[in-house]
């Protein structure tokens, strides 16, 4: 009995080795690919203007979502990434969540900022229309994200300051601050967490989405 | 993002109906078809053919002995098999890195110097015309990149890693825009570069004459501007990351037709 087991084990080991050799001839191992990728990245990029090489240092979220290569993460990993990102969300220092929708519209239209051809210290845009439908008037909108037309209205927000609006107001702030708090591998930038938009700019985008007077909710 | 002149022209001739989104894209396609009869890329193709045959550089030699993968001097069909492994350099090379090798070996140019030169000036201008000519010689042919060599296989896998690499302040990867079907940035359709038939529609159109910039853009220049908008650091010209991406997109385009040098907004 013992001998048979031993024999099977040896046979299995032999098969594994030949499978490995065969796979060397057909496809590189994951380890080879990782090492080659590390070298390729190191040799291929240089800093330019404000775009420094630290932009290639991935945090845990980007590491996991890069490795997933478009496949959904397992639930446990997704949840842990989301909870770590949720902890970064800073609610507005003065408790004021909603600014000016007309300023928010300008930020949503503006797709500039943080490329190597942008100057340091300039205010960035939110690039919102690149990916989302927002107001009905703007026909040039992207489709990477869902439509945000009637965002507040559809969620029953008639007064963003009302107690009843609090959950959706806080969620929306959190989503703008760090989208990965709610969807680990969201395509959306982490506007607050990554310092793309200021607190005031986020208030203004909040108004565009939630103010009943905003064209989004008309 | 500003609307290009072409986008405005297309919008101006279209009714702003509920179907404006799709019909704008269709309008742009029609406008392209109209212009395709006189794609300015043809001027670059003609210039590129002359430059290929002209004795130039410190060694006063032409590129007619350059091996683009199908033997010295064979241009037809070379483009749809690139990037591929080259035994003399022991590297997987795309069209532009291969041209650098040939310009250095045959003509005596300094490849590193050309790689450092800005797009659209000096010998980079020469390369614009050469890539238009060389890609044009494979127009209508199907992509069929070799994947027999271990380094070709490795570069495909590295290219896939690079394609899905999320980084920079916006957490963008190539896949953020080019990993799914039927997506747009503003009104610009985004090809899904991970599979057919969309991969060859995107990959197979470059180099292209770009109406908005009034210039012919090589694949290297296209990738460079993608990385700028991705908020990444600067990819070196003909660097291995860009070549690996070329292998990934090219292999994914297998069987699809090359339309380069195409016309873009």
Boltz contact constraints between the chains, C-beta under 6 A:
constraints:
  - contact:
      token1: [A, 27]
      token2: [B, 153]
      max_distance: 6.0
  - contact:
      token1: [A, 28]
      token2: [B, 154]
      max_distance: 6.0
  - contact:
      token1: [A, 28]
      token2: [B, 157]
      max_distance: 6.0
  - contact:
      token1: [A, 33]
      token2: [B, 157]
      max_distance: 6.0
  - contact:
      token1: [A, 36]
      token2: [B, 154]
      max_distance: 6.0
  - contact:
      token1: [A, 36]
      token2: [B, 158]
      max_distance: 6.0
  - contact:
      token1: [A, 37]
      token2: [B, 158]
      max_distance: 6.0
  - contact:
      token1: [A, 37]
      token2: [B, 161]
      max_distance: 6.0
  - contact:
      token1: [A, 40]
      token2: [B, 158]
      max_distance: 6.0
  - contact:
      token1: [A, 40]
      token2: [B, 240]
      max_distance: 6.0
  - contact:
      token1: [A, 40]
      token2: [B, 241]
      max_distance: 6.0
  - contact:
      token1: [A, 44]
      token2: [B, 235]
      max_distance: 6.0
  - contact:
      token1: [A, 44]
      token2: [B, 236]
      max_distance: 6.0
  - contact:
      token1: [A, 44]
      token2: [B, 239]
      max_distance: 6.0
  - contact:
      token1: [A, 44]
      token2: [B, 240]
      max_distance: 6.0
  - contact:
      token1: [A, 44]
      token2: [B, 241]
      max_distance: 6.0
  - contact:
      token1: [A, 45]
      token2: [B, 233]
      max_distance: 6.0
  - contact:
      token1: [A, 45]
      token2: [B, 235]
      max_distance: 6.0
  - contact:
      token1: [A, 46]
      token2: [B, 234]
      max_distance: 6.0
  - contact:
      token1: [A, 47]
      token2: [B, 233]
      max_distance: 6.0
  - contact:
      token1: [A, 48]
      token2: [B, 234]
      max_distance: 6.0
  - contact:
      token1: [A, 51]
      token2: [B, 233]
      max_distance: 6.0
  - contact:
      token1: [A, 53]
      token2: [B, 233]
      max_distance: 6.0
  - contact:
      token1: [A, 55]
      token2: [B, 167]
      max_distance: 6.0
  - contact:
      token1: [A, 55]
      token2: [B, 168]
      max_distance: 6.0
  - contact:
      token1: [A, 55]
      token2: [B, 232]
      max_distance: 6.0
  - contact:
      token1: [A, 55]
      token2: [B, 233]
      max_distance: 6.0
  - contact:
      token1: [A, 56]
      token2: [B, 167]
      max_distance: 6.0
  - contact:
      token1: [A, 58]
      token2: [B, 167]
      max_distance: 6.0
  - contact:
      token1: [A, 62]
      token2: [B, 166]
      max_distance: 6.0
  - contact:
      token1: [A, 62]
      token2: [B, 171]
      max_distance: 6.0
  - contact:
      token1: [A, 65]
      token2: [B, 166]
      max_distance: 6.0
  - contact:
      token1: [A, 66]
      token2: [B, 164]
      max_distance: 6.0
  - contact:
      token1: [A, 66]
      token2: [B, 165]
      max_distance: 6.0
  - contact:
      token1: [A, 66]
      token2: [B, 166]
      max_distance: 6.0
  - contact:
      token1: [A, 69]
      token2: [B, 164]
      max_distance: 6.0
  - contact:
      token1: [A, 70]
      token2: [B, 175]
      max_distance: 6.0
  - contact:
      token1: [A, 70]
      token2: [B, 179]
      max_distance: 6.0
  - contact:
      token1: [A, 111]
      token2: [B, 1]
      max_distance: 6.0
  - contact:
      token1: [A, 114]
      token2: [B, 169]
      max_distance: 6.0
  - contact:
      token1: [A, 114]
      token2: [B, 231]
      max_distance: 6.0
  - contact:
      token1: [A, 115]
      token2: [B, 228]
      max_distance: 6.0
  - contact:
      token1: [A, 115]
      token2: [B, 231]
      max_distance: 6.0
  - contact:
      token1: [A, 116]
      token2: [B, 228]
      max_distance: 6.0
  - contact:
      token1: [A, 116]
      token2: [B, 234]
      max_distance: 6.0
  - contact:
      token1: [A, 130]
      token2: [B, 185]
      max_distance: 6.0
  - contact:
      token1: [A, 130]
      token2: [B, 186]
      max_distance: 6.0
  - contact:
      token1: [A, 139]
      token2: [B, 20]
      max_distance: 6.0
  - contact:
      token1: [A, 140]
      token2: [B, 186]
      max_distance: 6.0
  - contact:
      token1: [A, 140]
      token2: [B, 187]
      max_distance: 6.0
  - contact:
      token1: [A, 142]
      token2: [B, 184]
      max_distance: 6.0
  - contact:
      token1: [A, 142]
      token2: [B, 185]
      max_distance: 6.0
  - contact:
      token1: [A, 142]
      token2: [B, 186]
      max_distance: 6.0
  - contact:
      token1: [A, 143]
      token2: [B, 183]
      max_distance: 6.0
  - contact:
      token1: [A, 143]
      token2: [B, 184]
      max_distance: 6.0
  - contact:
      token1: [A, 144]
      token2: [B, 183]
      max_distance: 6.0
  - contact:
      token1: [A, 187]
      token2: [B, 176]
      max_distance: 6.0
  - contact:
      token1: [A, 189]
      token2: [B, 170]
      max_distance: 6.0
  - contact:
      token1: [A, 189]
      token2: [B, 171]
      max_distance: 6.0
  - contact:
      token1: [A, 194]
      token2: [B, 169]
      max_distance: 6.0
